[in-house]
Amino acid sequence: MAQRRAVIVDIVRSPFGRGREGGLLTPWHPVDLYARVLEAIVERNRIDAALVEDVISGCVIQAGEQAGNIGRQAVLAAGFPESVPAMTLDRKCGSAQQAVDSAAQGIIAGAYDLVIAGGVEMMSKVPMKANRMGRDNLGQAFRERYPDGLVGQGISAELIAAKWGISREAQDEFALRSHQLAALAEDKGSTARDVLSLREEVDGQVHEAKSDEGLRRNSSLEKLAGLKPAFEDAQLGDRFPEIQWSVTAGNSSQISDGACAVLMAEESTAEKLNLNARAAVQGFAVTGDDPLFMLTGVIPATRKLLERAGLKLDQIDRFEVNEAFASVVLAWQKELQVETERVNTFGGAIALGHPVGASGGRLLGNLLRALEQENGRYGIQTMCESGGMANATLFERMS
């Protein structure tokens, strides 16, 4: 039996809007927003939606308007045949990346020939903590293992900055770089094909969304330096005296709204359907790490992926490391000694936003565009995740 190979055909995402009332995408319902990108990816690749064997969707806050298997609701809202199934998964910030990984694994295993992976998050409508348990509801065994309790991601980012000796200035410089690269990419149209322009009439009023809302073209080191630390008021007592309070809204990812869809196929199926295969999925790794530091899993996940693939860091042309916080990417860089120019070529979540259930599609789109632009071969995408986890995925560009 010939070895099966999972390939990426196309990526479509919405513009990312600010995840607050009055944000760019707030007129849309999460189901409708996700349905738009599902419709678009089928239409522009001229495939019969009935051929799609599953739609695997990431969504973190599965409550309120995002409850009840939002992937299935979006499939029906997109007008797909009722025979097309869907599932919704939660791997925190890595949910859409996990959707891609799970789809690829299904293709390789022979469960699918044609599948869509994607995700959606409307953080303006369903707030971050809408589905979160309080400490008293976590269960006795968990509380016995962690008697002092865990901390929020902002505190974890502070702990990472302290452990790796990452200064406020370094974090702000990285944040400014994100905005500058994102602005340059937008001006050159480097990633424009991935972004779907939206137009919707709601209650007689027309709403449009054409580009990412979070980009701050007038950002500067002086403006970033003037921002107050975002988590300094946390009630920590003397638990972490090493913290220097350097994490701000300016060097952290933005709370956002957005959706993405990734069309994937088994290589021979793509050929039969005359679909252009842009990249092959060549490897996966997922790992757990210290849940107190929470966001450092990208380091062991990258190492695990490279070891499994039999590759070395200098063979990887481009990396996408999610900019949950600047300190996360800078700690990853310090550990792995990767040159800055190979990382997040078109900016990241600090500039573009981080709709947690959908960000994996944006990272993948930017990674493949960077490989195509630079004629690179291998790219790695890695995403830190709440609870001390991380995904890493290896892609090989196809000519």
C-alpha positions in Angstrom: 0.0 0.0 0.0 1.4 3.4 -1.0 2.2 5.8 1.8 -0.4 8.5 2.1 0.6 12.1 2.4 -1.5 15.0 3.8 -1.2 18.3 1.9 -2.3 21.8 2.4 -4.3 23.2 -0.5 -5.6 26.6 0.6 -6.1 28.8 3.6 -8.8 31.5 4.1 -9.3 33.6 7.1 -11.4 36.6 8.1 -9.8 39.8 9.0 -9.1 39.8 12.7 -11.1 42.4 14.7 -10.6 43.7 18.2 -12.3 41.5 20.7 -14.4 44.1 22.4 -17.8 45.8 21.9 -17.7 47.9 18.8 -14.9 45.9 17.2 -14.7 45.3 13.5 -16.4 42.0 13.5 -19.0 42.4 16.3 -21.9 42.6 13.9 -21.3 39.0 12.9 -22.5 36.0 14.9 -19.7 33.5 15.5 -21.5 30.8 13.5 -22.0 33.2 10.5 -18.4 34.4 10.6 -17.1 30.8 10.5 -19.6 29.9 7.8 -18.3 32.7 5.6 -14.8 31.3 5.5 -16.0 27.8 5.0 -18.1 29.0 2.0 -15.2 30.9 0.6 -12.6 28.1 0.7 -15.0 25.7 -1.1 -16.0 28.3 -3.7 -12.6 29.6 -4.7 -11.2 26.0 -5.0 -14.3 25.0 -7.1 -14.9 21.8 -5.2 -18.2 20.1 -4.4 -18.8 20.6 -0.6 -20.4 17.1 -0.6 -16.8 15.7 -1.1 -15.7 17.1 2.3 -15.5 14.2 4.7 -15.2 16.2 7.9 -14.8 19.7 9.2 -12.6 19.8 12.3 -12.8 23.1 14.1 -11.0 24.8 17.0 -12.9 26.9 19.5 -11.8 27.5 23.0 -14.7 29.2 24.7 -17.5 26.8 23.9 -20.2 28.7 25.7 -23.0 31.0 24.8 -23.0 31.7 21.0 -20.1 29.3 20.6 -21.7 26.3 22.3 -23.2 23.2 20.9 -20.5 22.1 18.4 -20.1 25.4 16.5 -18.3 23.6 13.7 -21.5 21.7 12.8 -23.6 24.8 13.0 -21.2 26.6 10.7 -21.2 23.8 8.2 -25.0 24.0 7.9 -25.0 27.8 7.9 -22.5 27.7 5.0 -25.0 25.7 3.0 -22.9 22.5 2.9 -24.9 19.3 2.3 -26.3 17.8 5.6 -24.1 14.8 5.0 -21.0 16.8 5.8 -20.1 16.1 9.5 -18.1 18.4 11.9 -16.5 18.4 15.3 -15.2 21.1 17.6 -12.1 20.7 19.7 -10.3 22.7 22.4 -6.6 22.7 22.6 -6.6 26.3 24.0 -4.6 28.7 21.8 -3.4 25.8 19.6 -7.0 24.7 18.8 -6.9 25.5 15.0 -3.4 24.1 14.8 -4.6 20.9 16.5 -7.5 20.8 14.0 -4.9 20.9 11.1 -2.8 18.2 12.8 -5.8 16.0 13.5 -7.0 16.4 9.9 -3.6 15.5 8.6 -3.4 12.5 10.9 -6.8 11.3 9.6 -5.7 11.7 6.0 -2.5 9.7 6.6 -4.4 7.0 8.5 -6.9 6.7 5.6 -9.9 8.1 7.4 -10.2 11.1 5.1 -9.3 12.0 1.5 -10.6 15.6 1.7 -11.2 17.6 4.9 -11.4 21.1 6.1 -9.6 22.2 9.4 -10.3 25.6 10.9 -11.5 27.5 13.9 -13.4 30.5 15.2 -13.3 32.7 18.3 -15.4 35.8 18.9 -13.9 37.1 22.1 -16.0 40.3 22.0 -19.1 38.1 22.4 -18.0 35.2 24.5 -15.4 36.5 27.0 -12.3 34.5 28.0 -13.5 33.2 31.3 -17.1 32.4 30.2 -16.4 28.6 30.5 -13.8 28.6 33.2 -14.1 26.8 36.6 -13.2 28.6 39.8 -10.5 27.1 41.9 -13.0 25.6 44.3 -14.5 23.5 41.5 -11.2 22.1 40.2 -11.4 18.9 42.3 -9.6 17.8 45.4 -6.8 15.8 43.7 -5.8 18.8 41.5 -5.8 21.2 44.4 -3.7 18.7 46.4 -1.1 18.5 43.6 -1.0 22.3 43.3 -1.8 23.6 46.8 -0.5 27.1 46.0 -2.6 27.2 42.9 -1.6 28.2 39.4 -1.5 31.7 37.9 -2.9 33.6 34.9 -1.0 33.7 31.7 0.1 37.3 32.3 1.9 36.2 35.5 3.4 33.2 33.6 4.7 35.6 31.0 6.3 37.7 33.8 7.9 34.5 35.3 9.3 33.6 31.9 10.8 37.1 31.5 12.4 36.8 34.9 13.8 33.3 34.4 15.3 34.1 31.0 16.5 37.6 31.8 14.3 39.3 29.2 14.1 43.0 29.8 11.1 45.3 29.3 13.1 47.1 26.5 13.7 43.8 24.6 10.0 42.9 24.9 8.9 46.4 23.6 11.4 46.2 20.7 10.0 42.8 19.7 6.5 44.2 19.9 7.4 47.1 17.6 9.0 44.7 15.2 5.7 42.8 15.0 3.7 45.9 14.0 6.4 47.0 11.5 6.5 43.7 9.8 2.7 43.4 9.7 2.4 46.8 8.2 5.0 46.1 5.6 3.3 42.8 4.7 -0.1 44.6 4.4 1.4 47.3 2.1 3.1 44.7 -0.1 0.0 42.4 -0.2 2.2 39.5 1.0 -0.6 37.8 2.9 -3.6 39.5 1.2 -4.9 36.3 -0.5 -5.5 34.6 2.8 -7.7 37.4 4.1 -11.4 37.4 3.1 -13.2 40.7 2.7 -16.5 40.6 4.4 -19.7 42.6 3.8 -22.8 42.1 5.8 -26.1 43.9 6.2 -27.5 43.8 9.7 -30.7 45.6 10.6 -30.5 47.6 7.5 -26.9 48.8 8.1 -24.0 47.5 6.0 -20.8 46.4 7.8 -17.5 45.8 6.0 -14.3 44.2 7.2 -11.3 44.1 4.8 -8.2 44.1 6.9 -6.9 43.4 10.4 -8.0 45.9 13.0 -5.3 45.6 15.6 -2.3 46.8 13.6 -0.9 50.0 15.0 1.2 51.8 12.4 2.0 54.7 14.6 3.5 52.5 17.4 6.9 53.5 18.7 9.3 52.5 21.4 8.4 55.7 23.3 4.7 54.9 23.2 5.3 51.3 24.3 7.6 52.4 27.1 4.8 54.6 28.4 2.4 51.7 29.0 1.9 50.5 32.6 2.6 46.8 33.4 -0.7 45.0 32.9 -0.5 42.6 35.8 1.2 44.5 38.6 -2.1 44.6 40.6 -2.3 40.8 40.9 -2.6 39.7 44.5 0.5 37.6 44.8 1.9 38.6 48.1 5.6 37.7 48.2 5.2 34.5 46.2 7.3 35.6 43.2 9.8 38.2 44.3 11.8 37.7 41.1 9.1 39.4 38.9 10.1 42.8 37.5 6.7 43.7 36.0 7.6 44.2 32.4 4.6 42.7 30.6 2.2 45.3 29.2 -0.7 45.4 26.8 1.7 46.6 24.2 4.0 43.6 24.3 1.2 41.0 24.6 -1.2 39.5 22.1 -4.5 41.3 21.5 -7.9 39.9 22.4 -9.6 39.4 19.1 -12.3 38.0 16.9 -11.7 35.9 13.8 -12.2 32.6 11.9 -10.1 30.5 9.5 -10.4 27.5 7.2 -7.7 25.2 5.8 -8.5 22.9 2.9 -6.5 19.7 3.1 -6.4 16.5 1.0 -4.5 13.3 0.5 -1.9 14.1 -2.2 -3.4 11.8 -4.9 -6.9 13.2 -4.2 -5.6 16.7 -4.7 -4.2 15.7 -8.1 -7.5 14.0 -9.1 -9.4 17.2 -8.2 -6.8 19.5 -9.9 -6.1 21.1 -6.6 -2.7 22.8 -6.2 -0.9 21.3 -3.2 1.1 24.1 -1.5 2.8 22.1 1.3 2.9 18.7 2.8 2.5 18.1 6.5 5.7 16.3 7.5 5.6 15.9 11.3 3.8 16.6 14.5 4.6 17.0 18.2 2.5 17.9 21.2 3.8 18.2 24.7 3.0 19.2 28.2 5.2 21.5 30.3 5.2 23.2 33.7 1.7 24.6 34.1 3.0 27.4 36.3 5.2 28.8 33.6 2.4 27.6 31.3 3.7 29.1 28.0 7.2 27.5 27.7 6.0 24.3 26.0 7.1 25.7 22.6 10.7 24.9 23.6 10.4 21.1 24.2 7.7 20.8 21.5 10.1 22.3 18.8 12.9 20.0 20.0 10.7 16.9 20.0 9.5 17.7 16.5 13.0 18.2 15.1 14.2 14.9 16.7 11.3 13.0 15.3 11.8 14.5 11.8 15.6 13.9 11.9 16.2 17.6 11.1 18.4 20.3 12.7 17.4 23.9 13.4 19.6 25.2 10.6 17.5 23.2 8.1 14.3 25.1 8.9 13.9 28.1 6.7 11.1 29.8 8.6 9.4 29.6 12.0 6.0 30.9 13.2 6.0 31.1 17.1 2.8 32.5 18.4 3.3 35.9 20.0 1.1 35.2 23.0 3.6 37.5 24.8 6.9 38.8 23.6 8.7 37.1 26.5 7.5 33.7 25.2 9.0 34.1 21.7 12.2 35.7 23.1 12.7 32.8 25.6 12.2 30.3 22.8 14.8 32.1 20.8 17.3 32.2 23.6 16.9 28.5 24.2 17.1 27.4 20.6 19.4 30.2 19.3 17.3 31.0 16.2 18.1 34.2 14.3 15.3 36.8 14.5 14.9 37.1 10.8 13.7 33.5 10.5 10.9 34.1 13.0 7.4 35.5 12.3 8.2 37.1 8.9 5.0 39.1 8.6 4.5 40.0 12.2 2.4 38.1 14.8 -0.4 38.2 17.3 1.0 41.3 19.0 0.1 43.3 15.9 -2.5 41.1 14.2 -4.5 39.8 17.1 -5.1 36.4 18.7 -8.6 35.0 18.4 -7.6 31.9 20.3 -9.6 29.3 18.4 -8.6 30.6 15.0 -5.0 31.8 15.3 -3.5 28.5 14.1 -4.8 29.2 10.6 -3.3 32.6 10.5 0.1 31.3 11.6 0.0 28.6 9.0 -1.0 31.1 6.3 1.9 33.4 7.1 4.4 30.5 7.4 3.5 29.2 3.9 3.6 32.7 2.4 7.0 33.2 3.9 8.3 29.9 2.5 6.9 30.7 -0.9 8.3 34.2 -0.9 11.8 33.0 0.1 11.7 29.8 -1.9 12.2 27.9 1.4 11.7 24.2 2.0 10.8 23.6 5.6 8.8 25.6 8.1 7.8 25.0 11.7 4.7 26.4 13.4 4.5 26.2 17.2 1.9 27.5 19.6 2.0 27.8 23.5 -1.2 26.8 25.2 -3.0 27.4 28.5 -2.4 24.7 31.1 1.3 24.2 30.0 1.0 22.6 26.6 2.3 23.3 23.1 1.9 22.0 19.5 4.6 22.0 16.9 4.0 21.1 13.2 6.5 20.7 10.4 5.6 21.7 6.8 7.5 21.1 3.6 6.7 23.5 0.7 5.8 21.9 -2.5 6.7 23.3 -5.9 
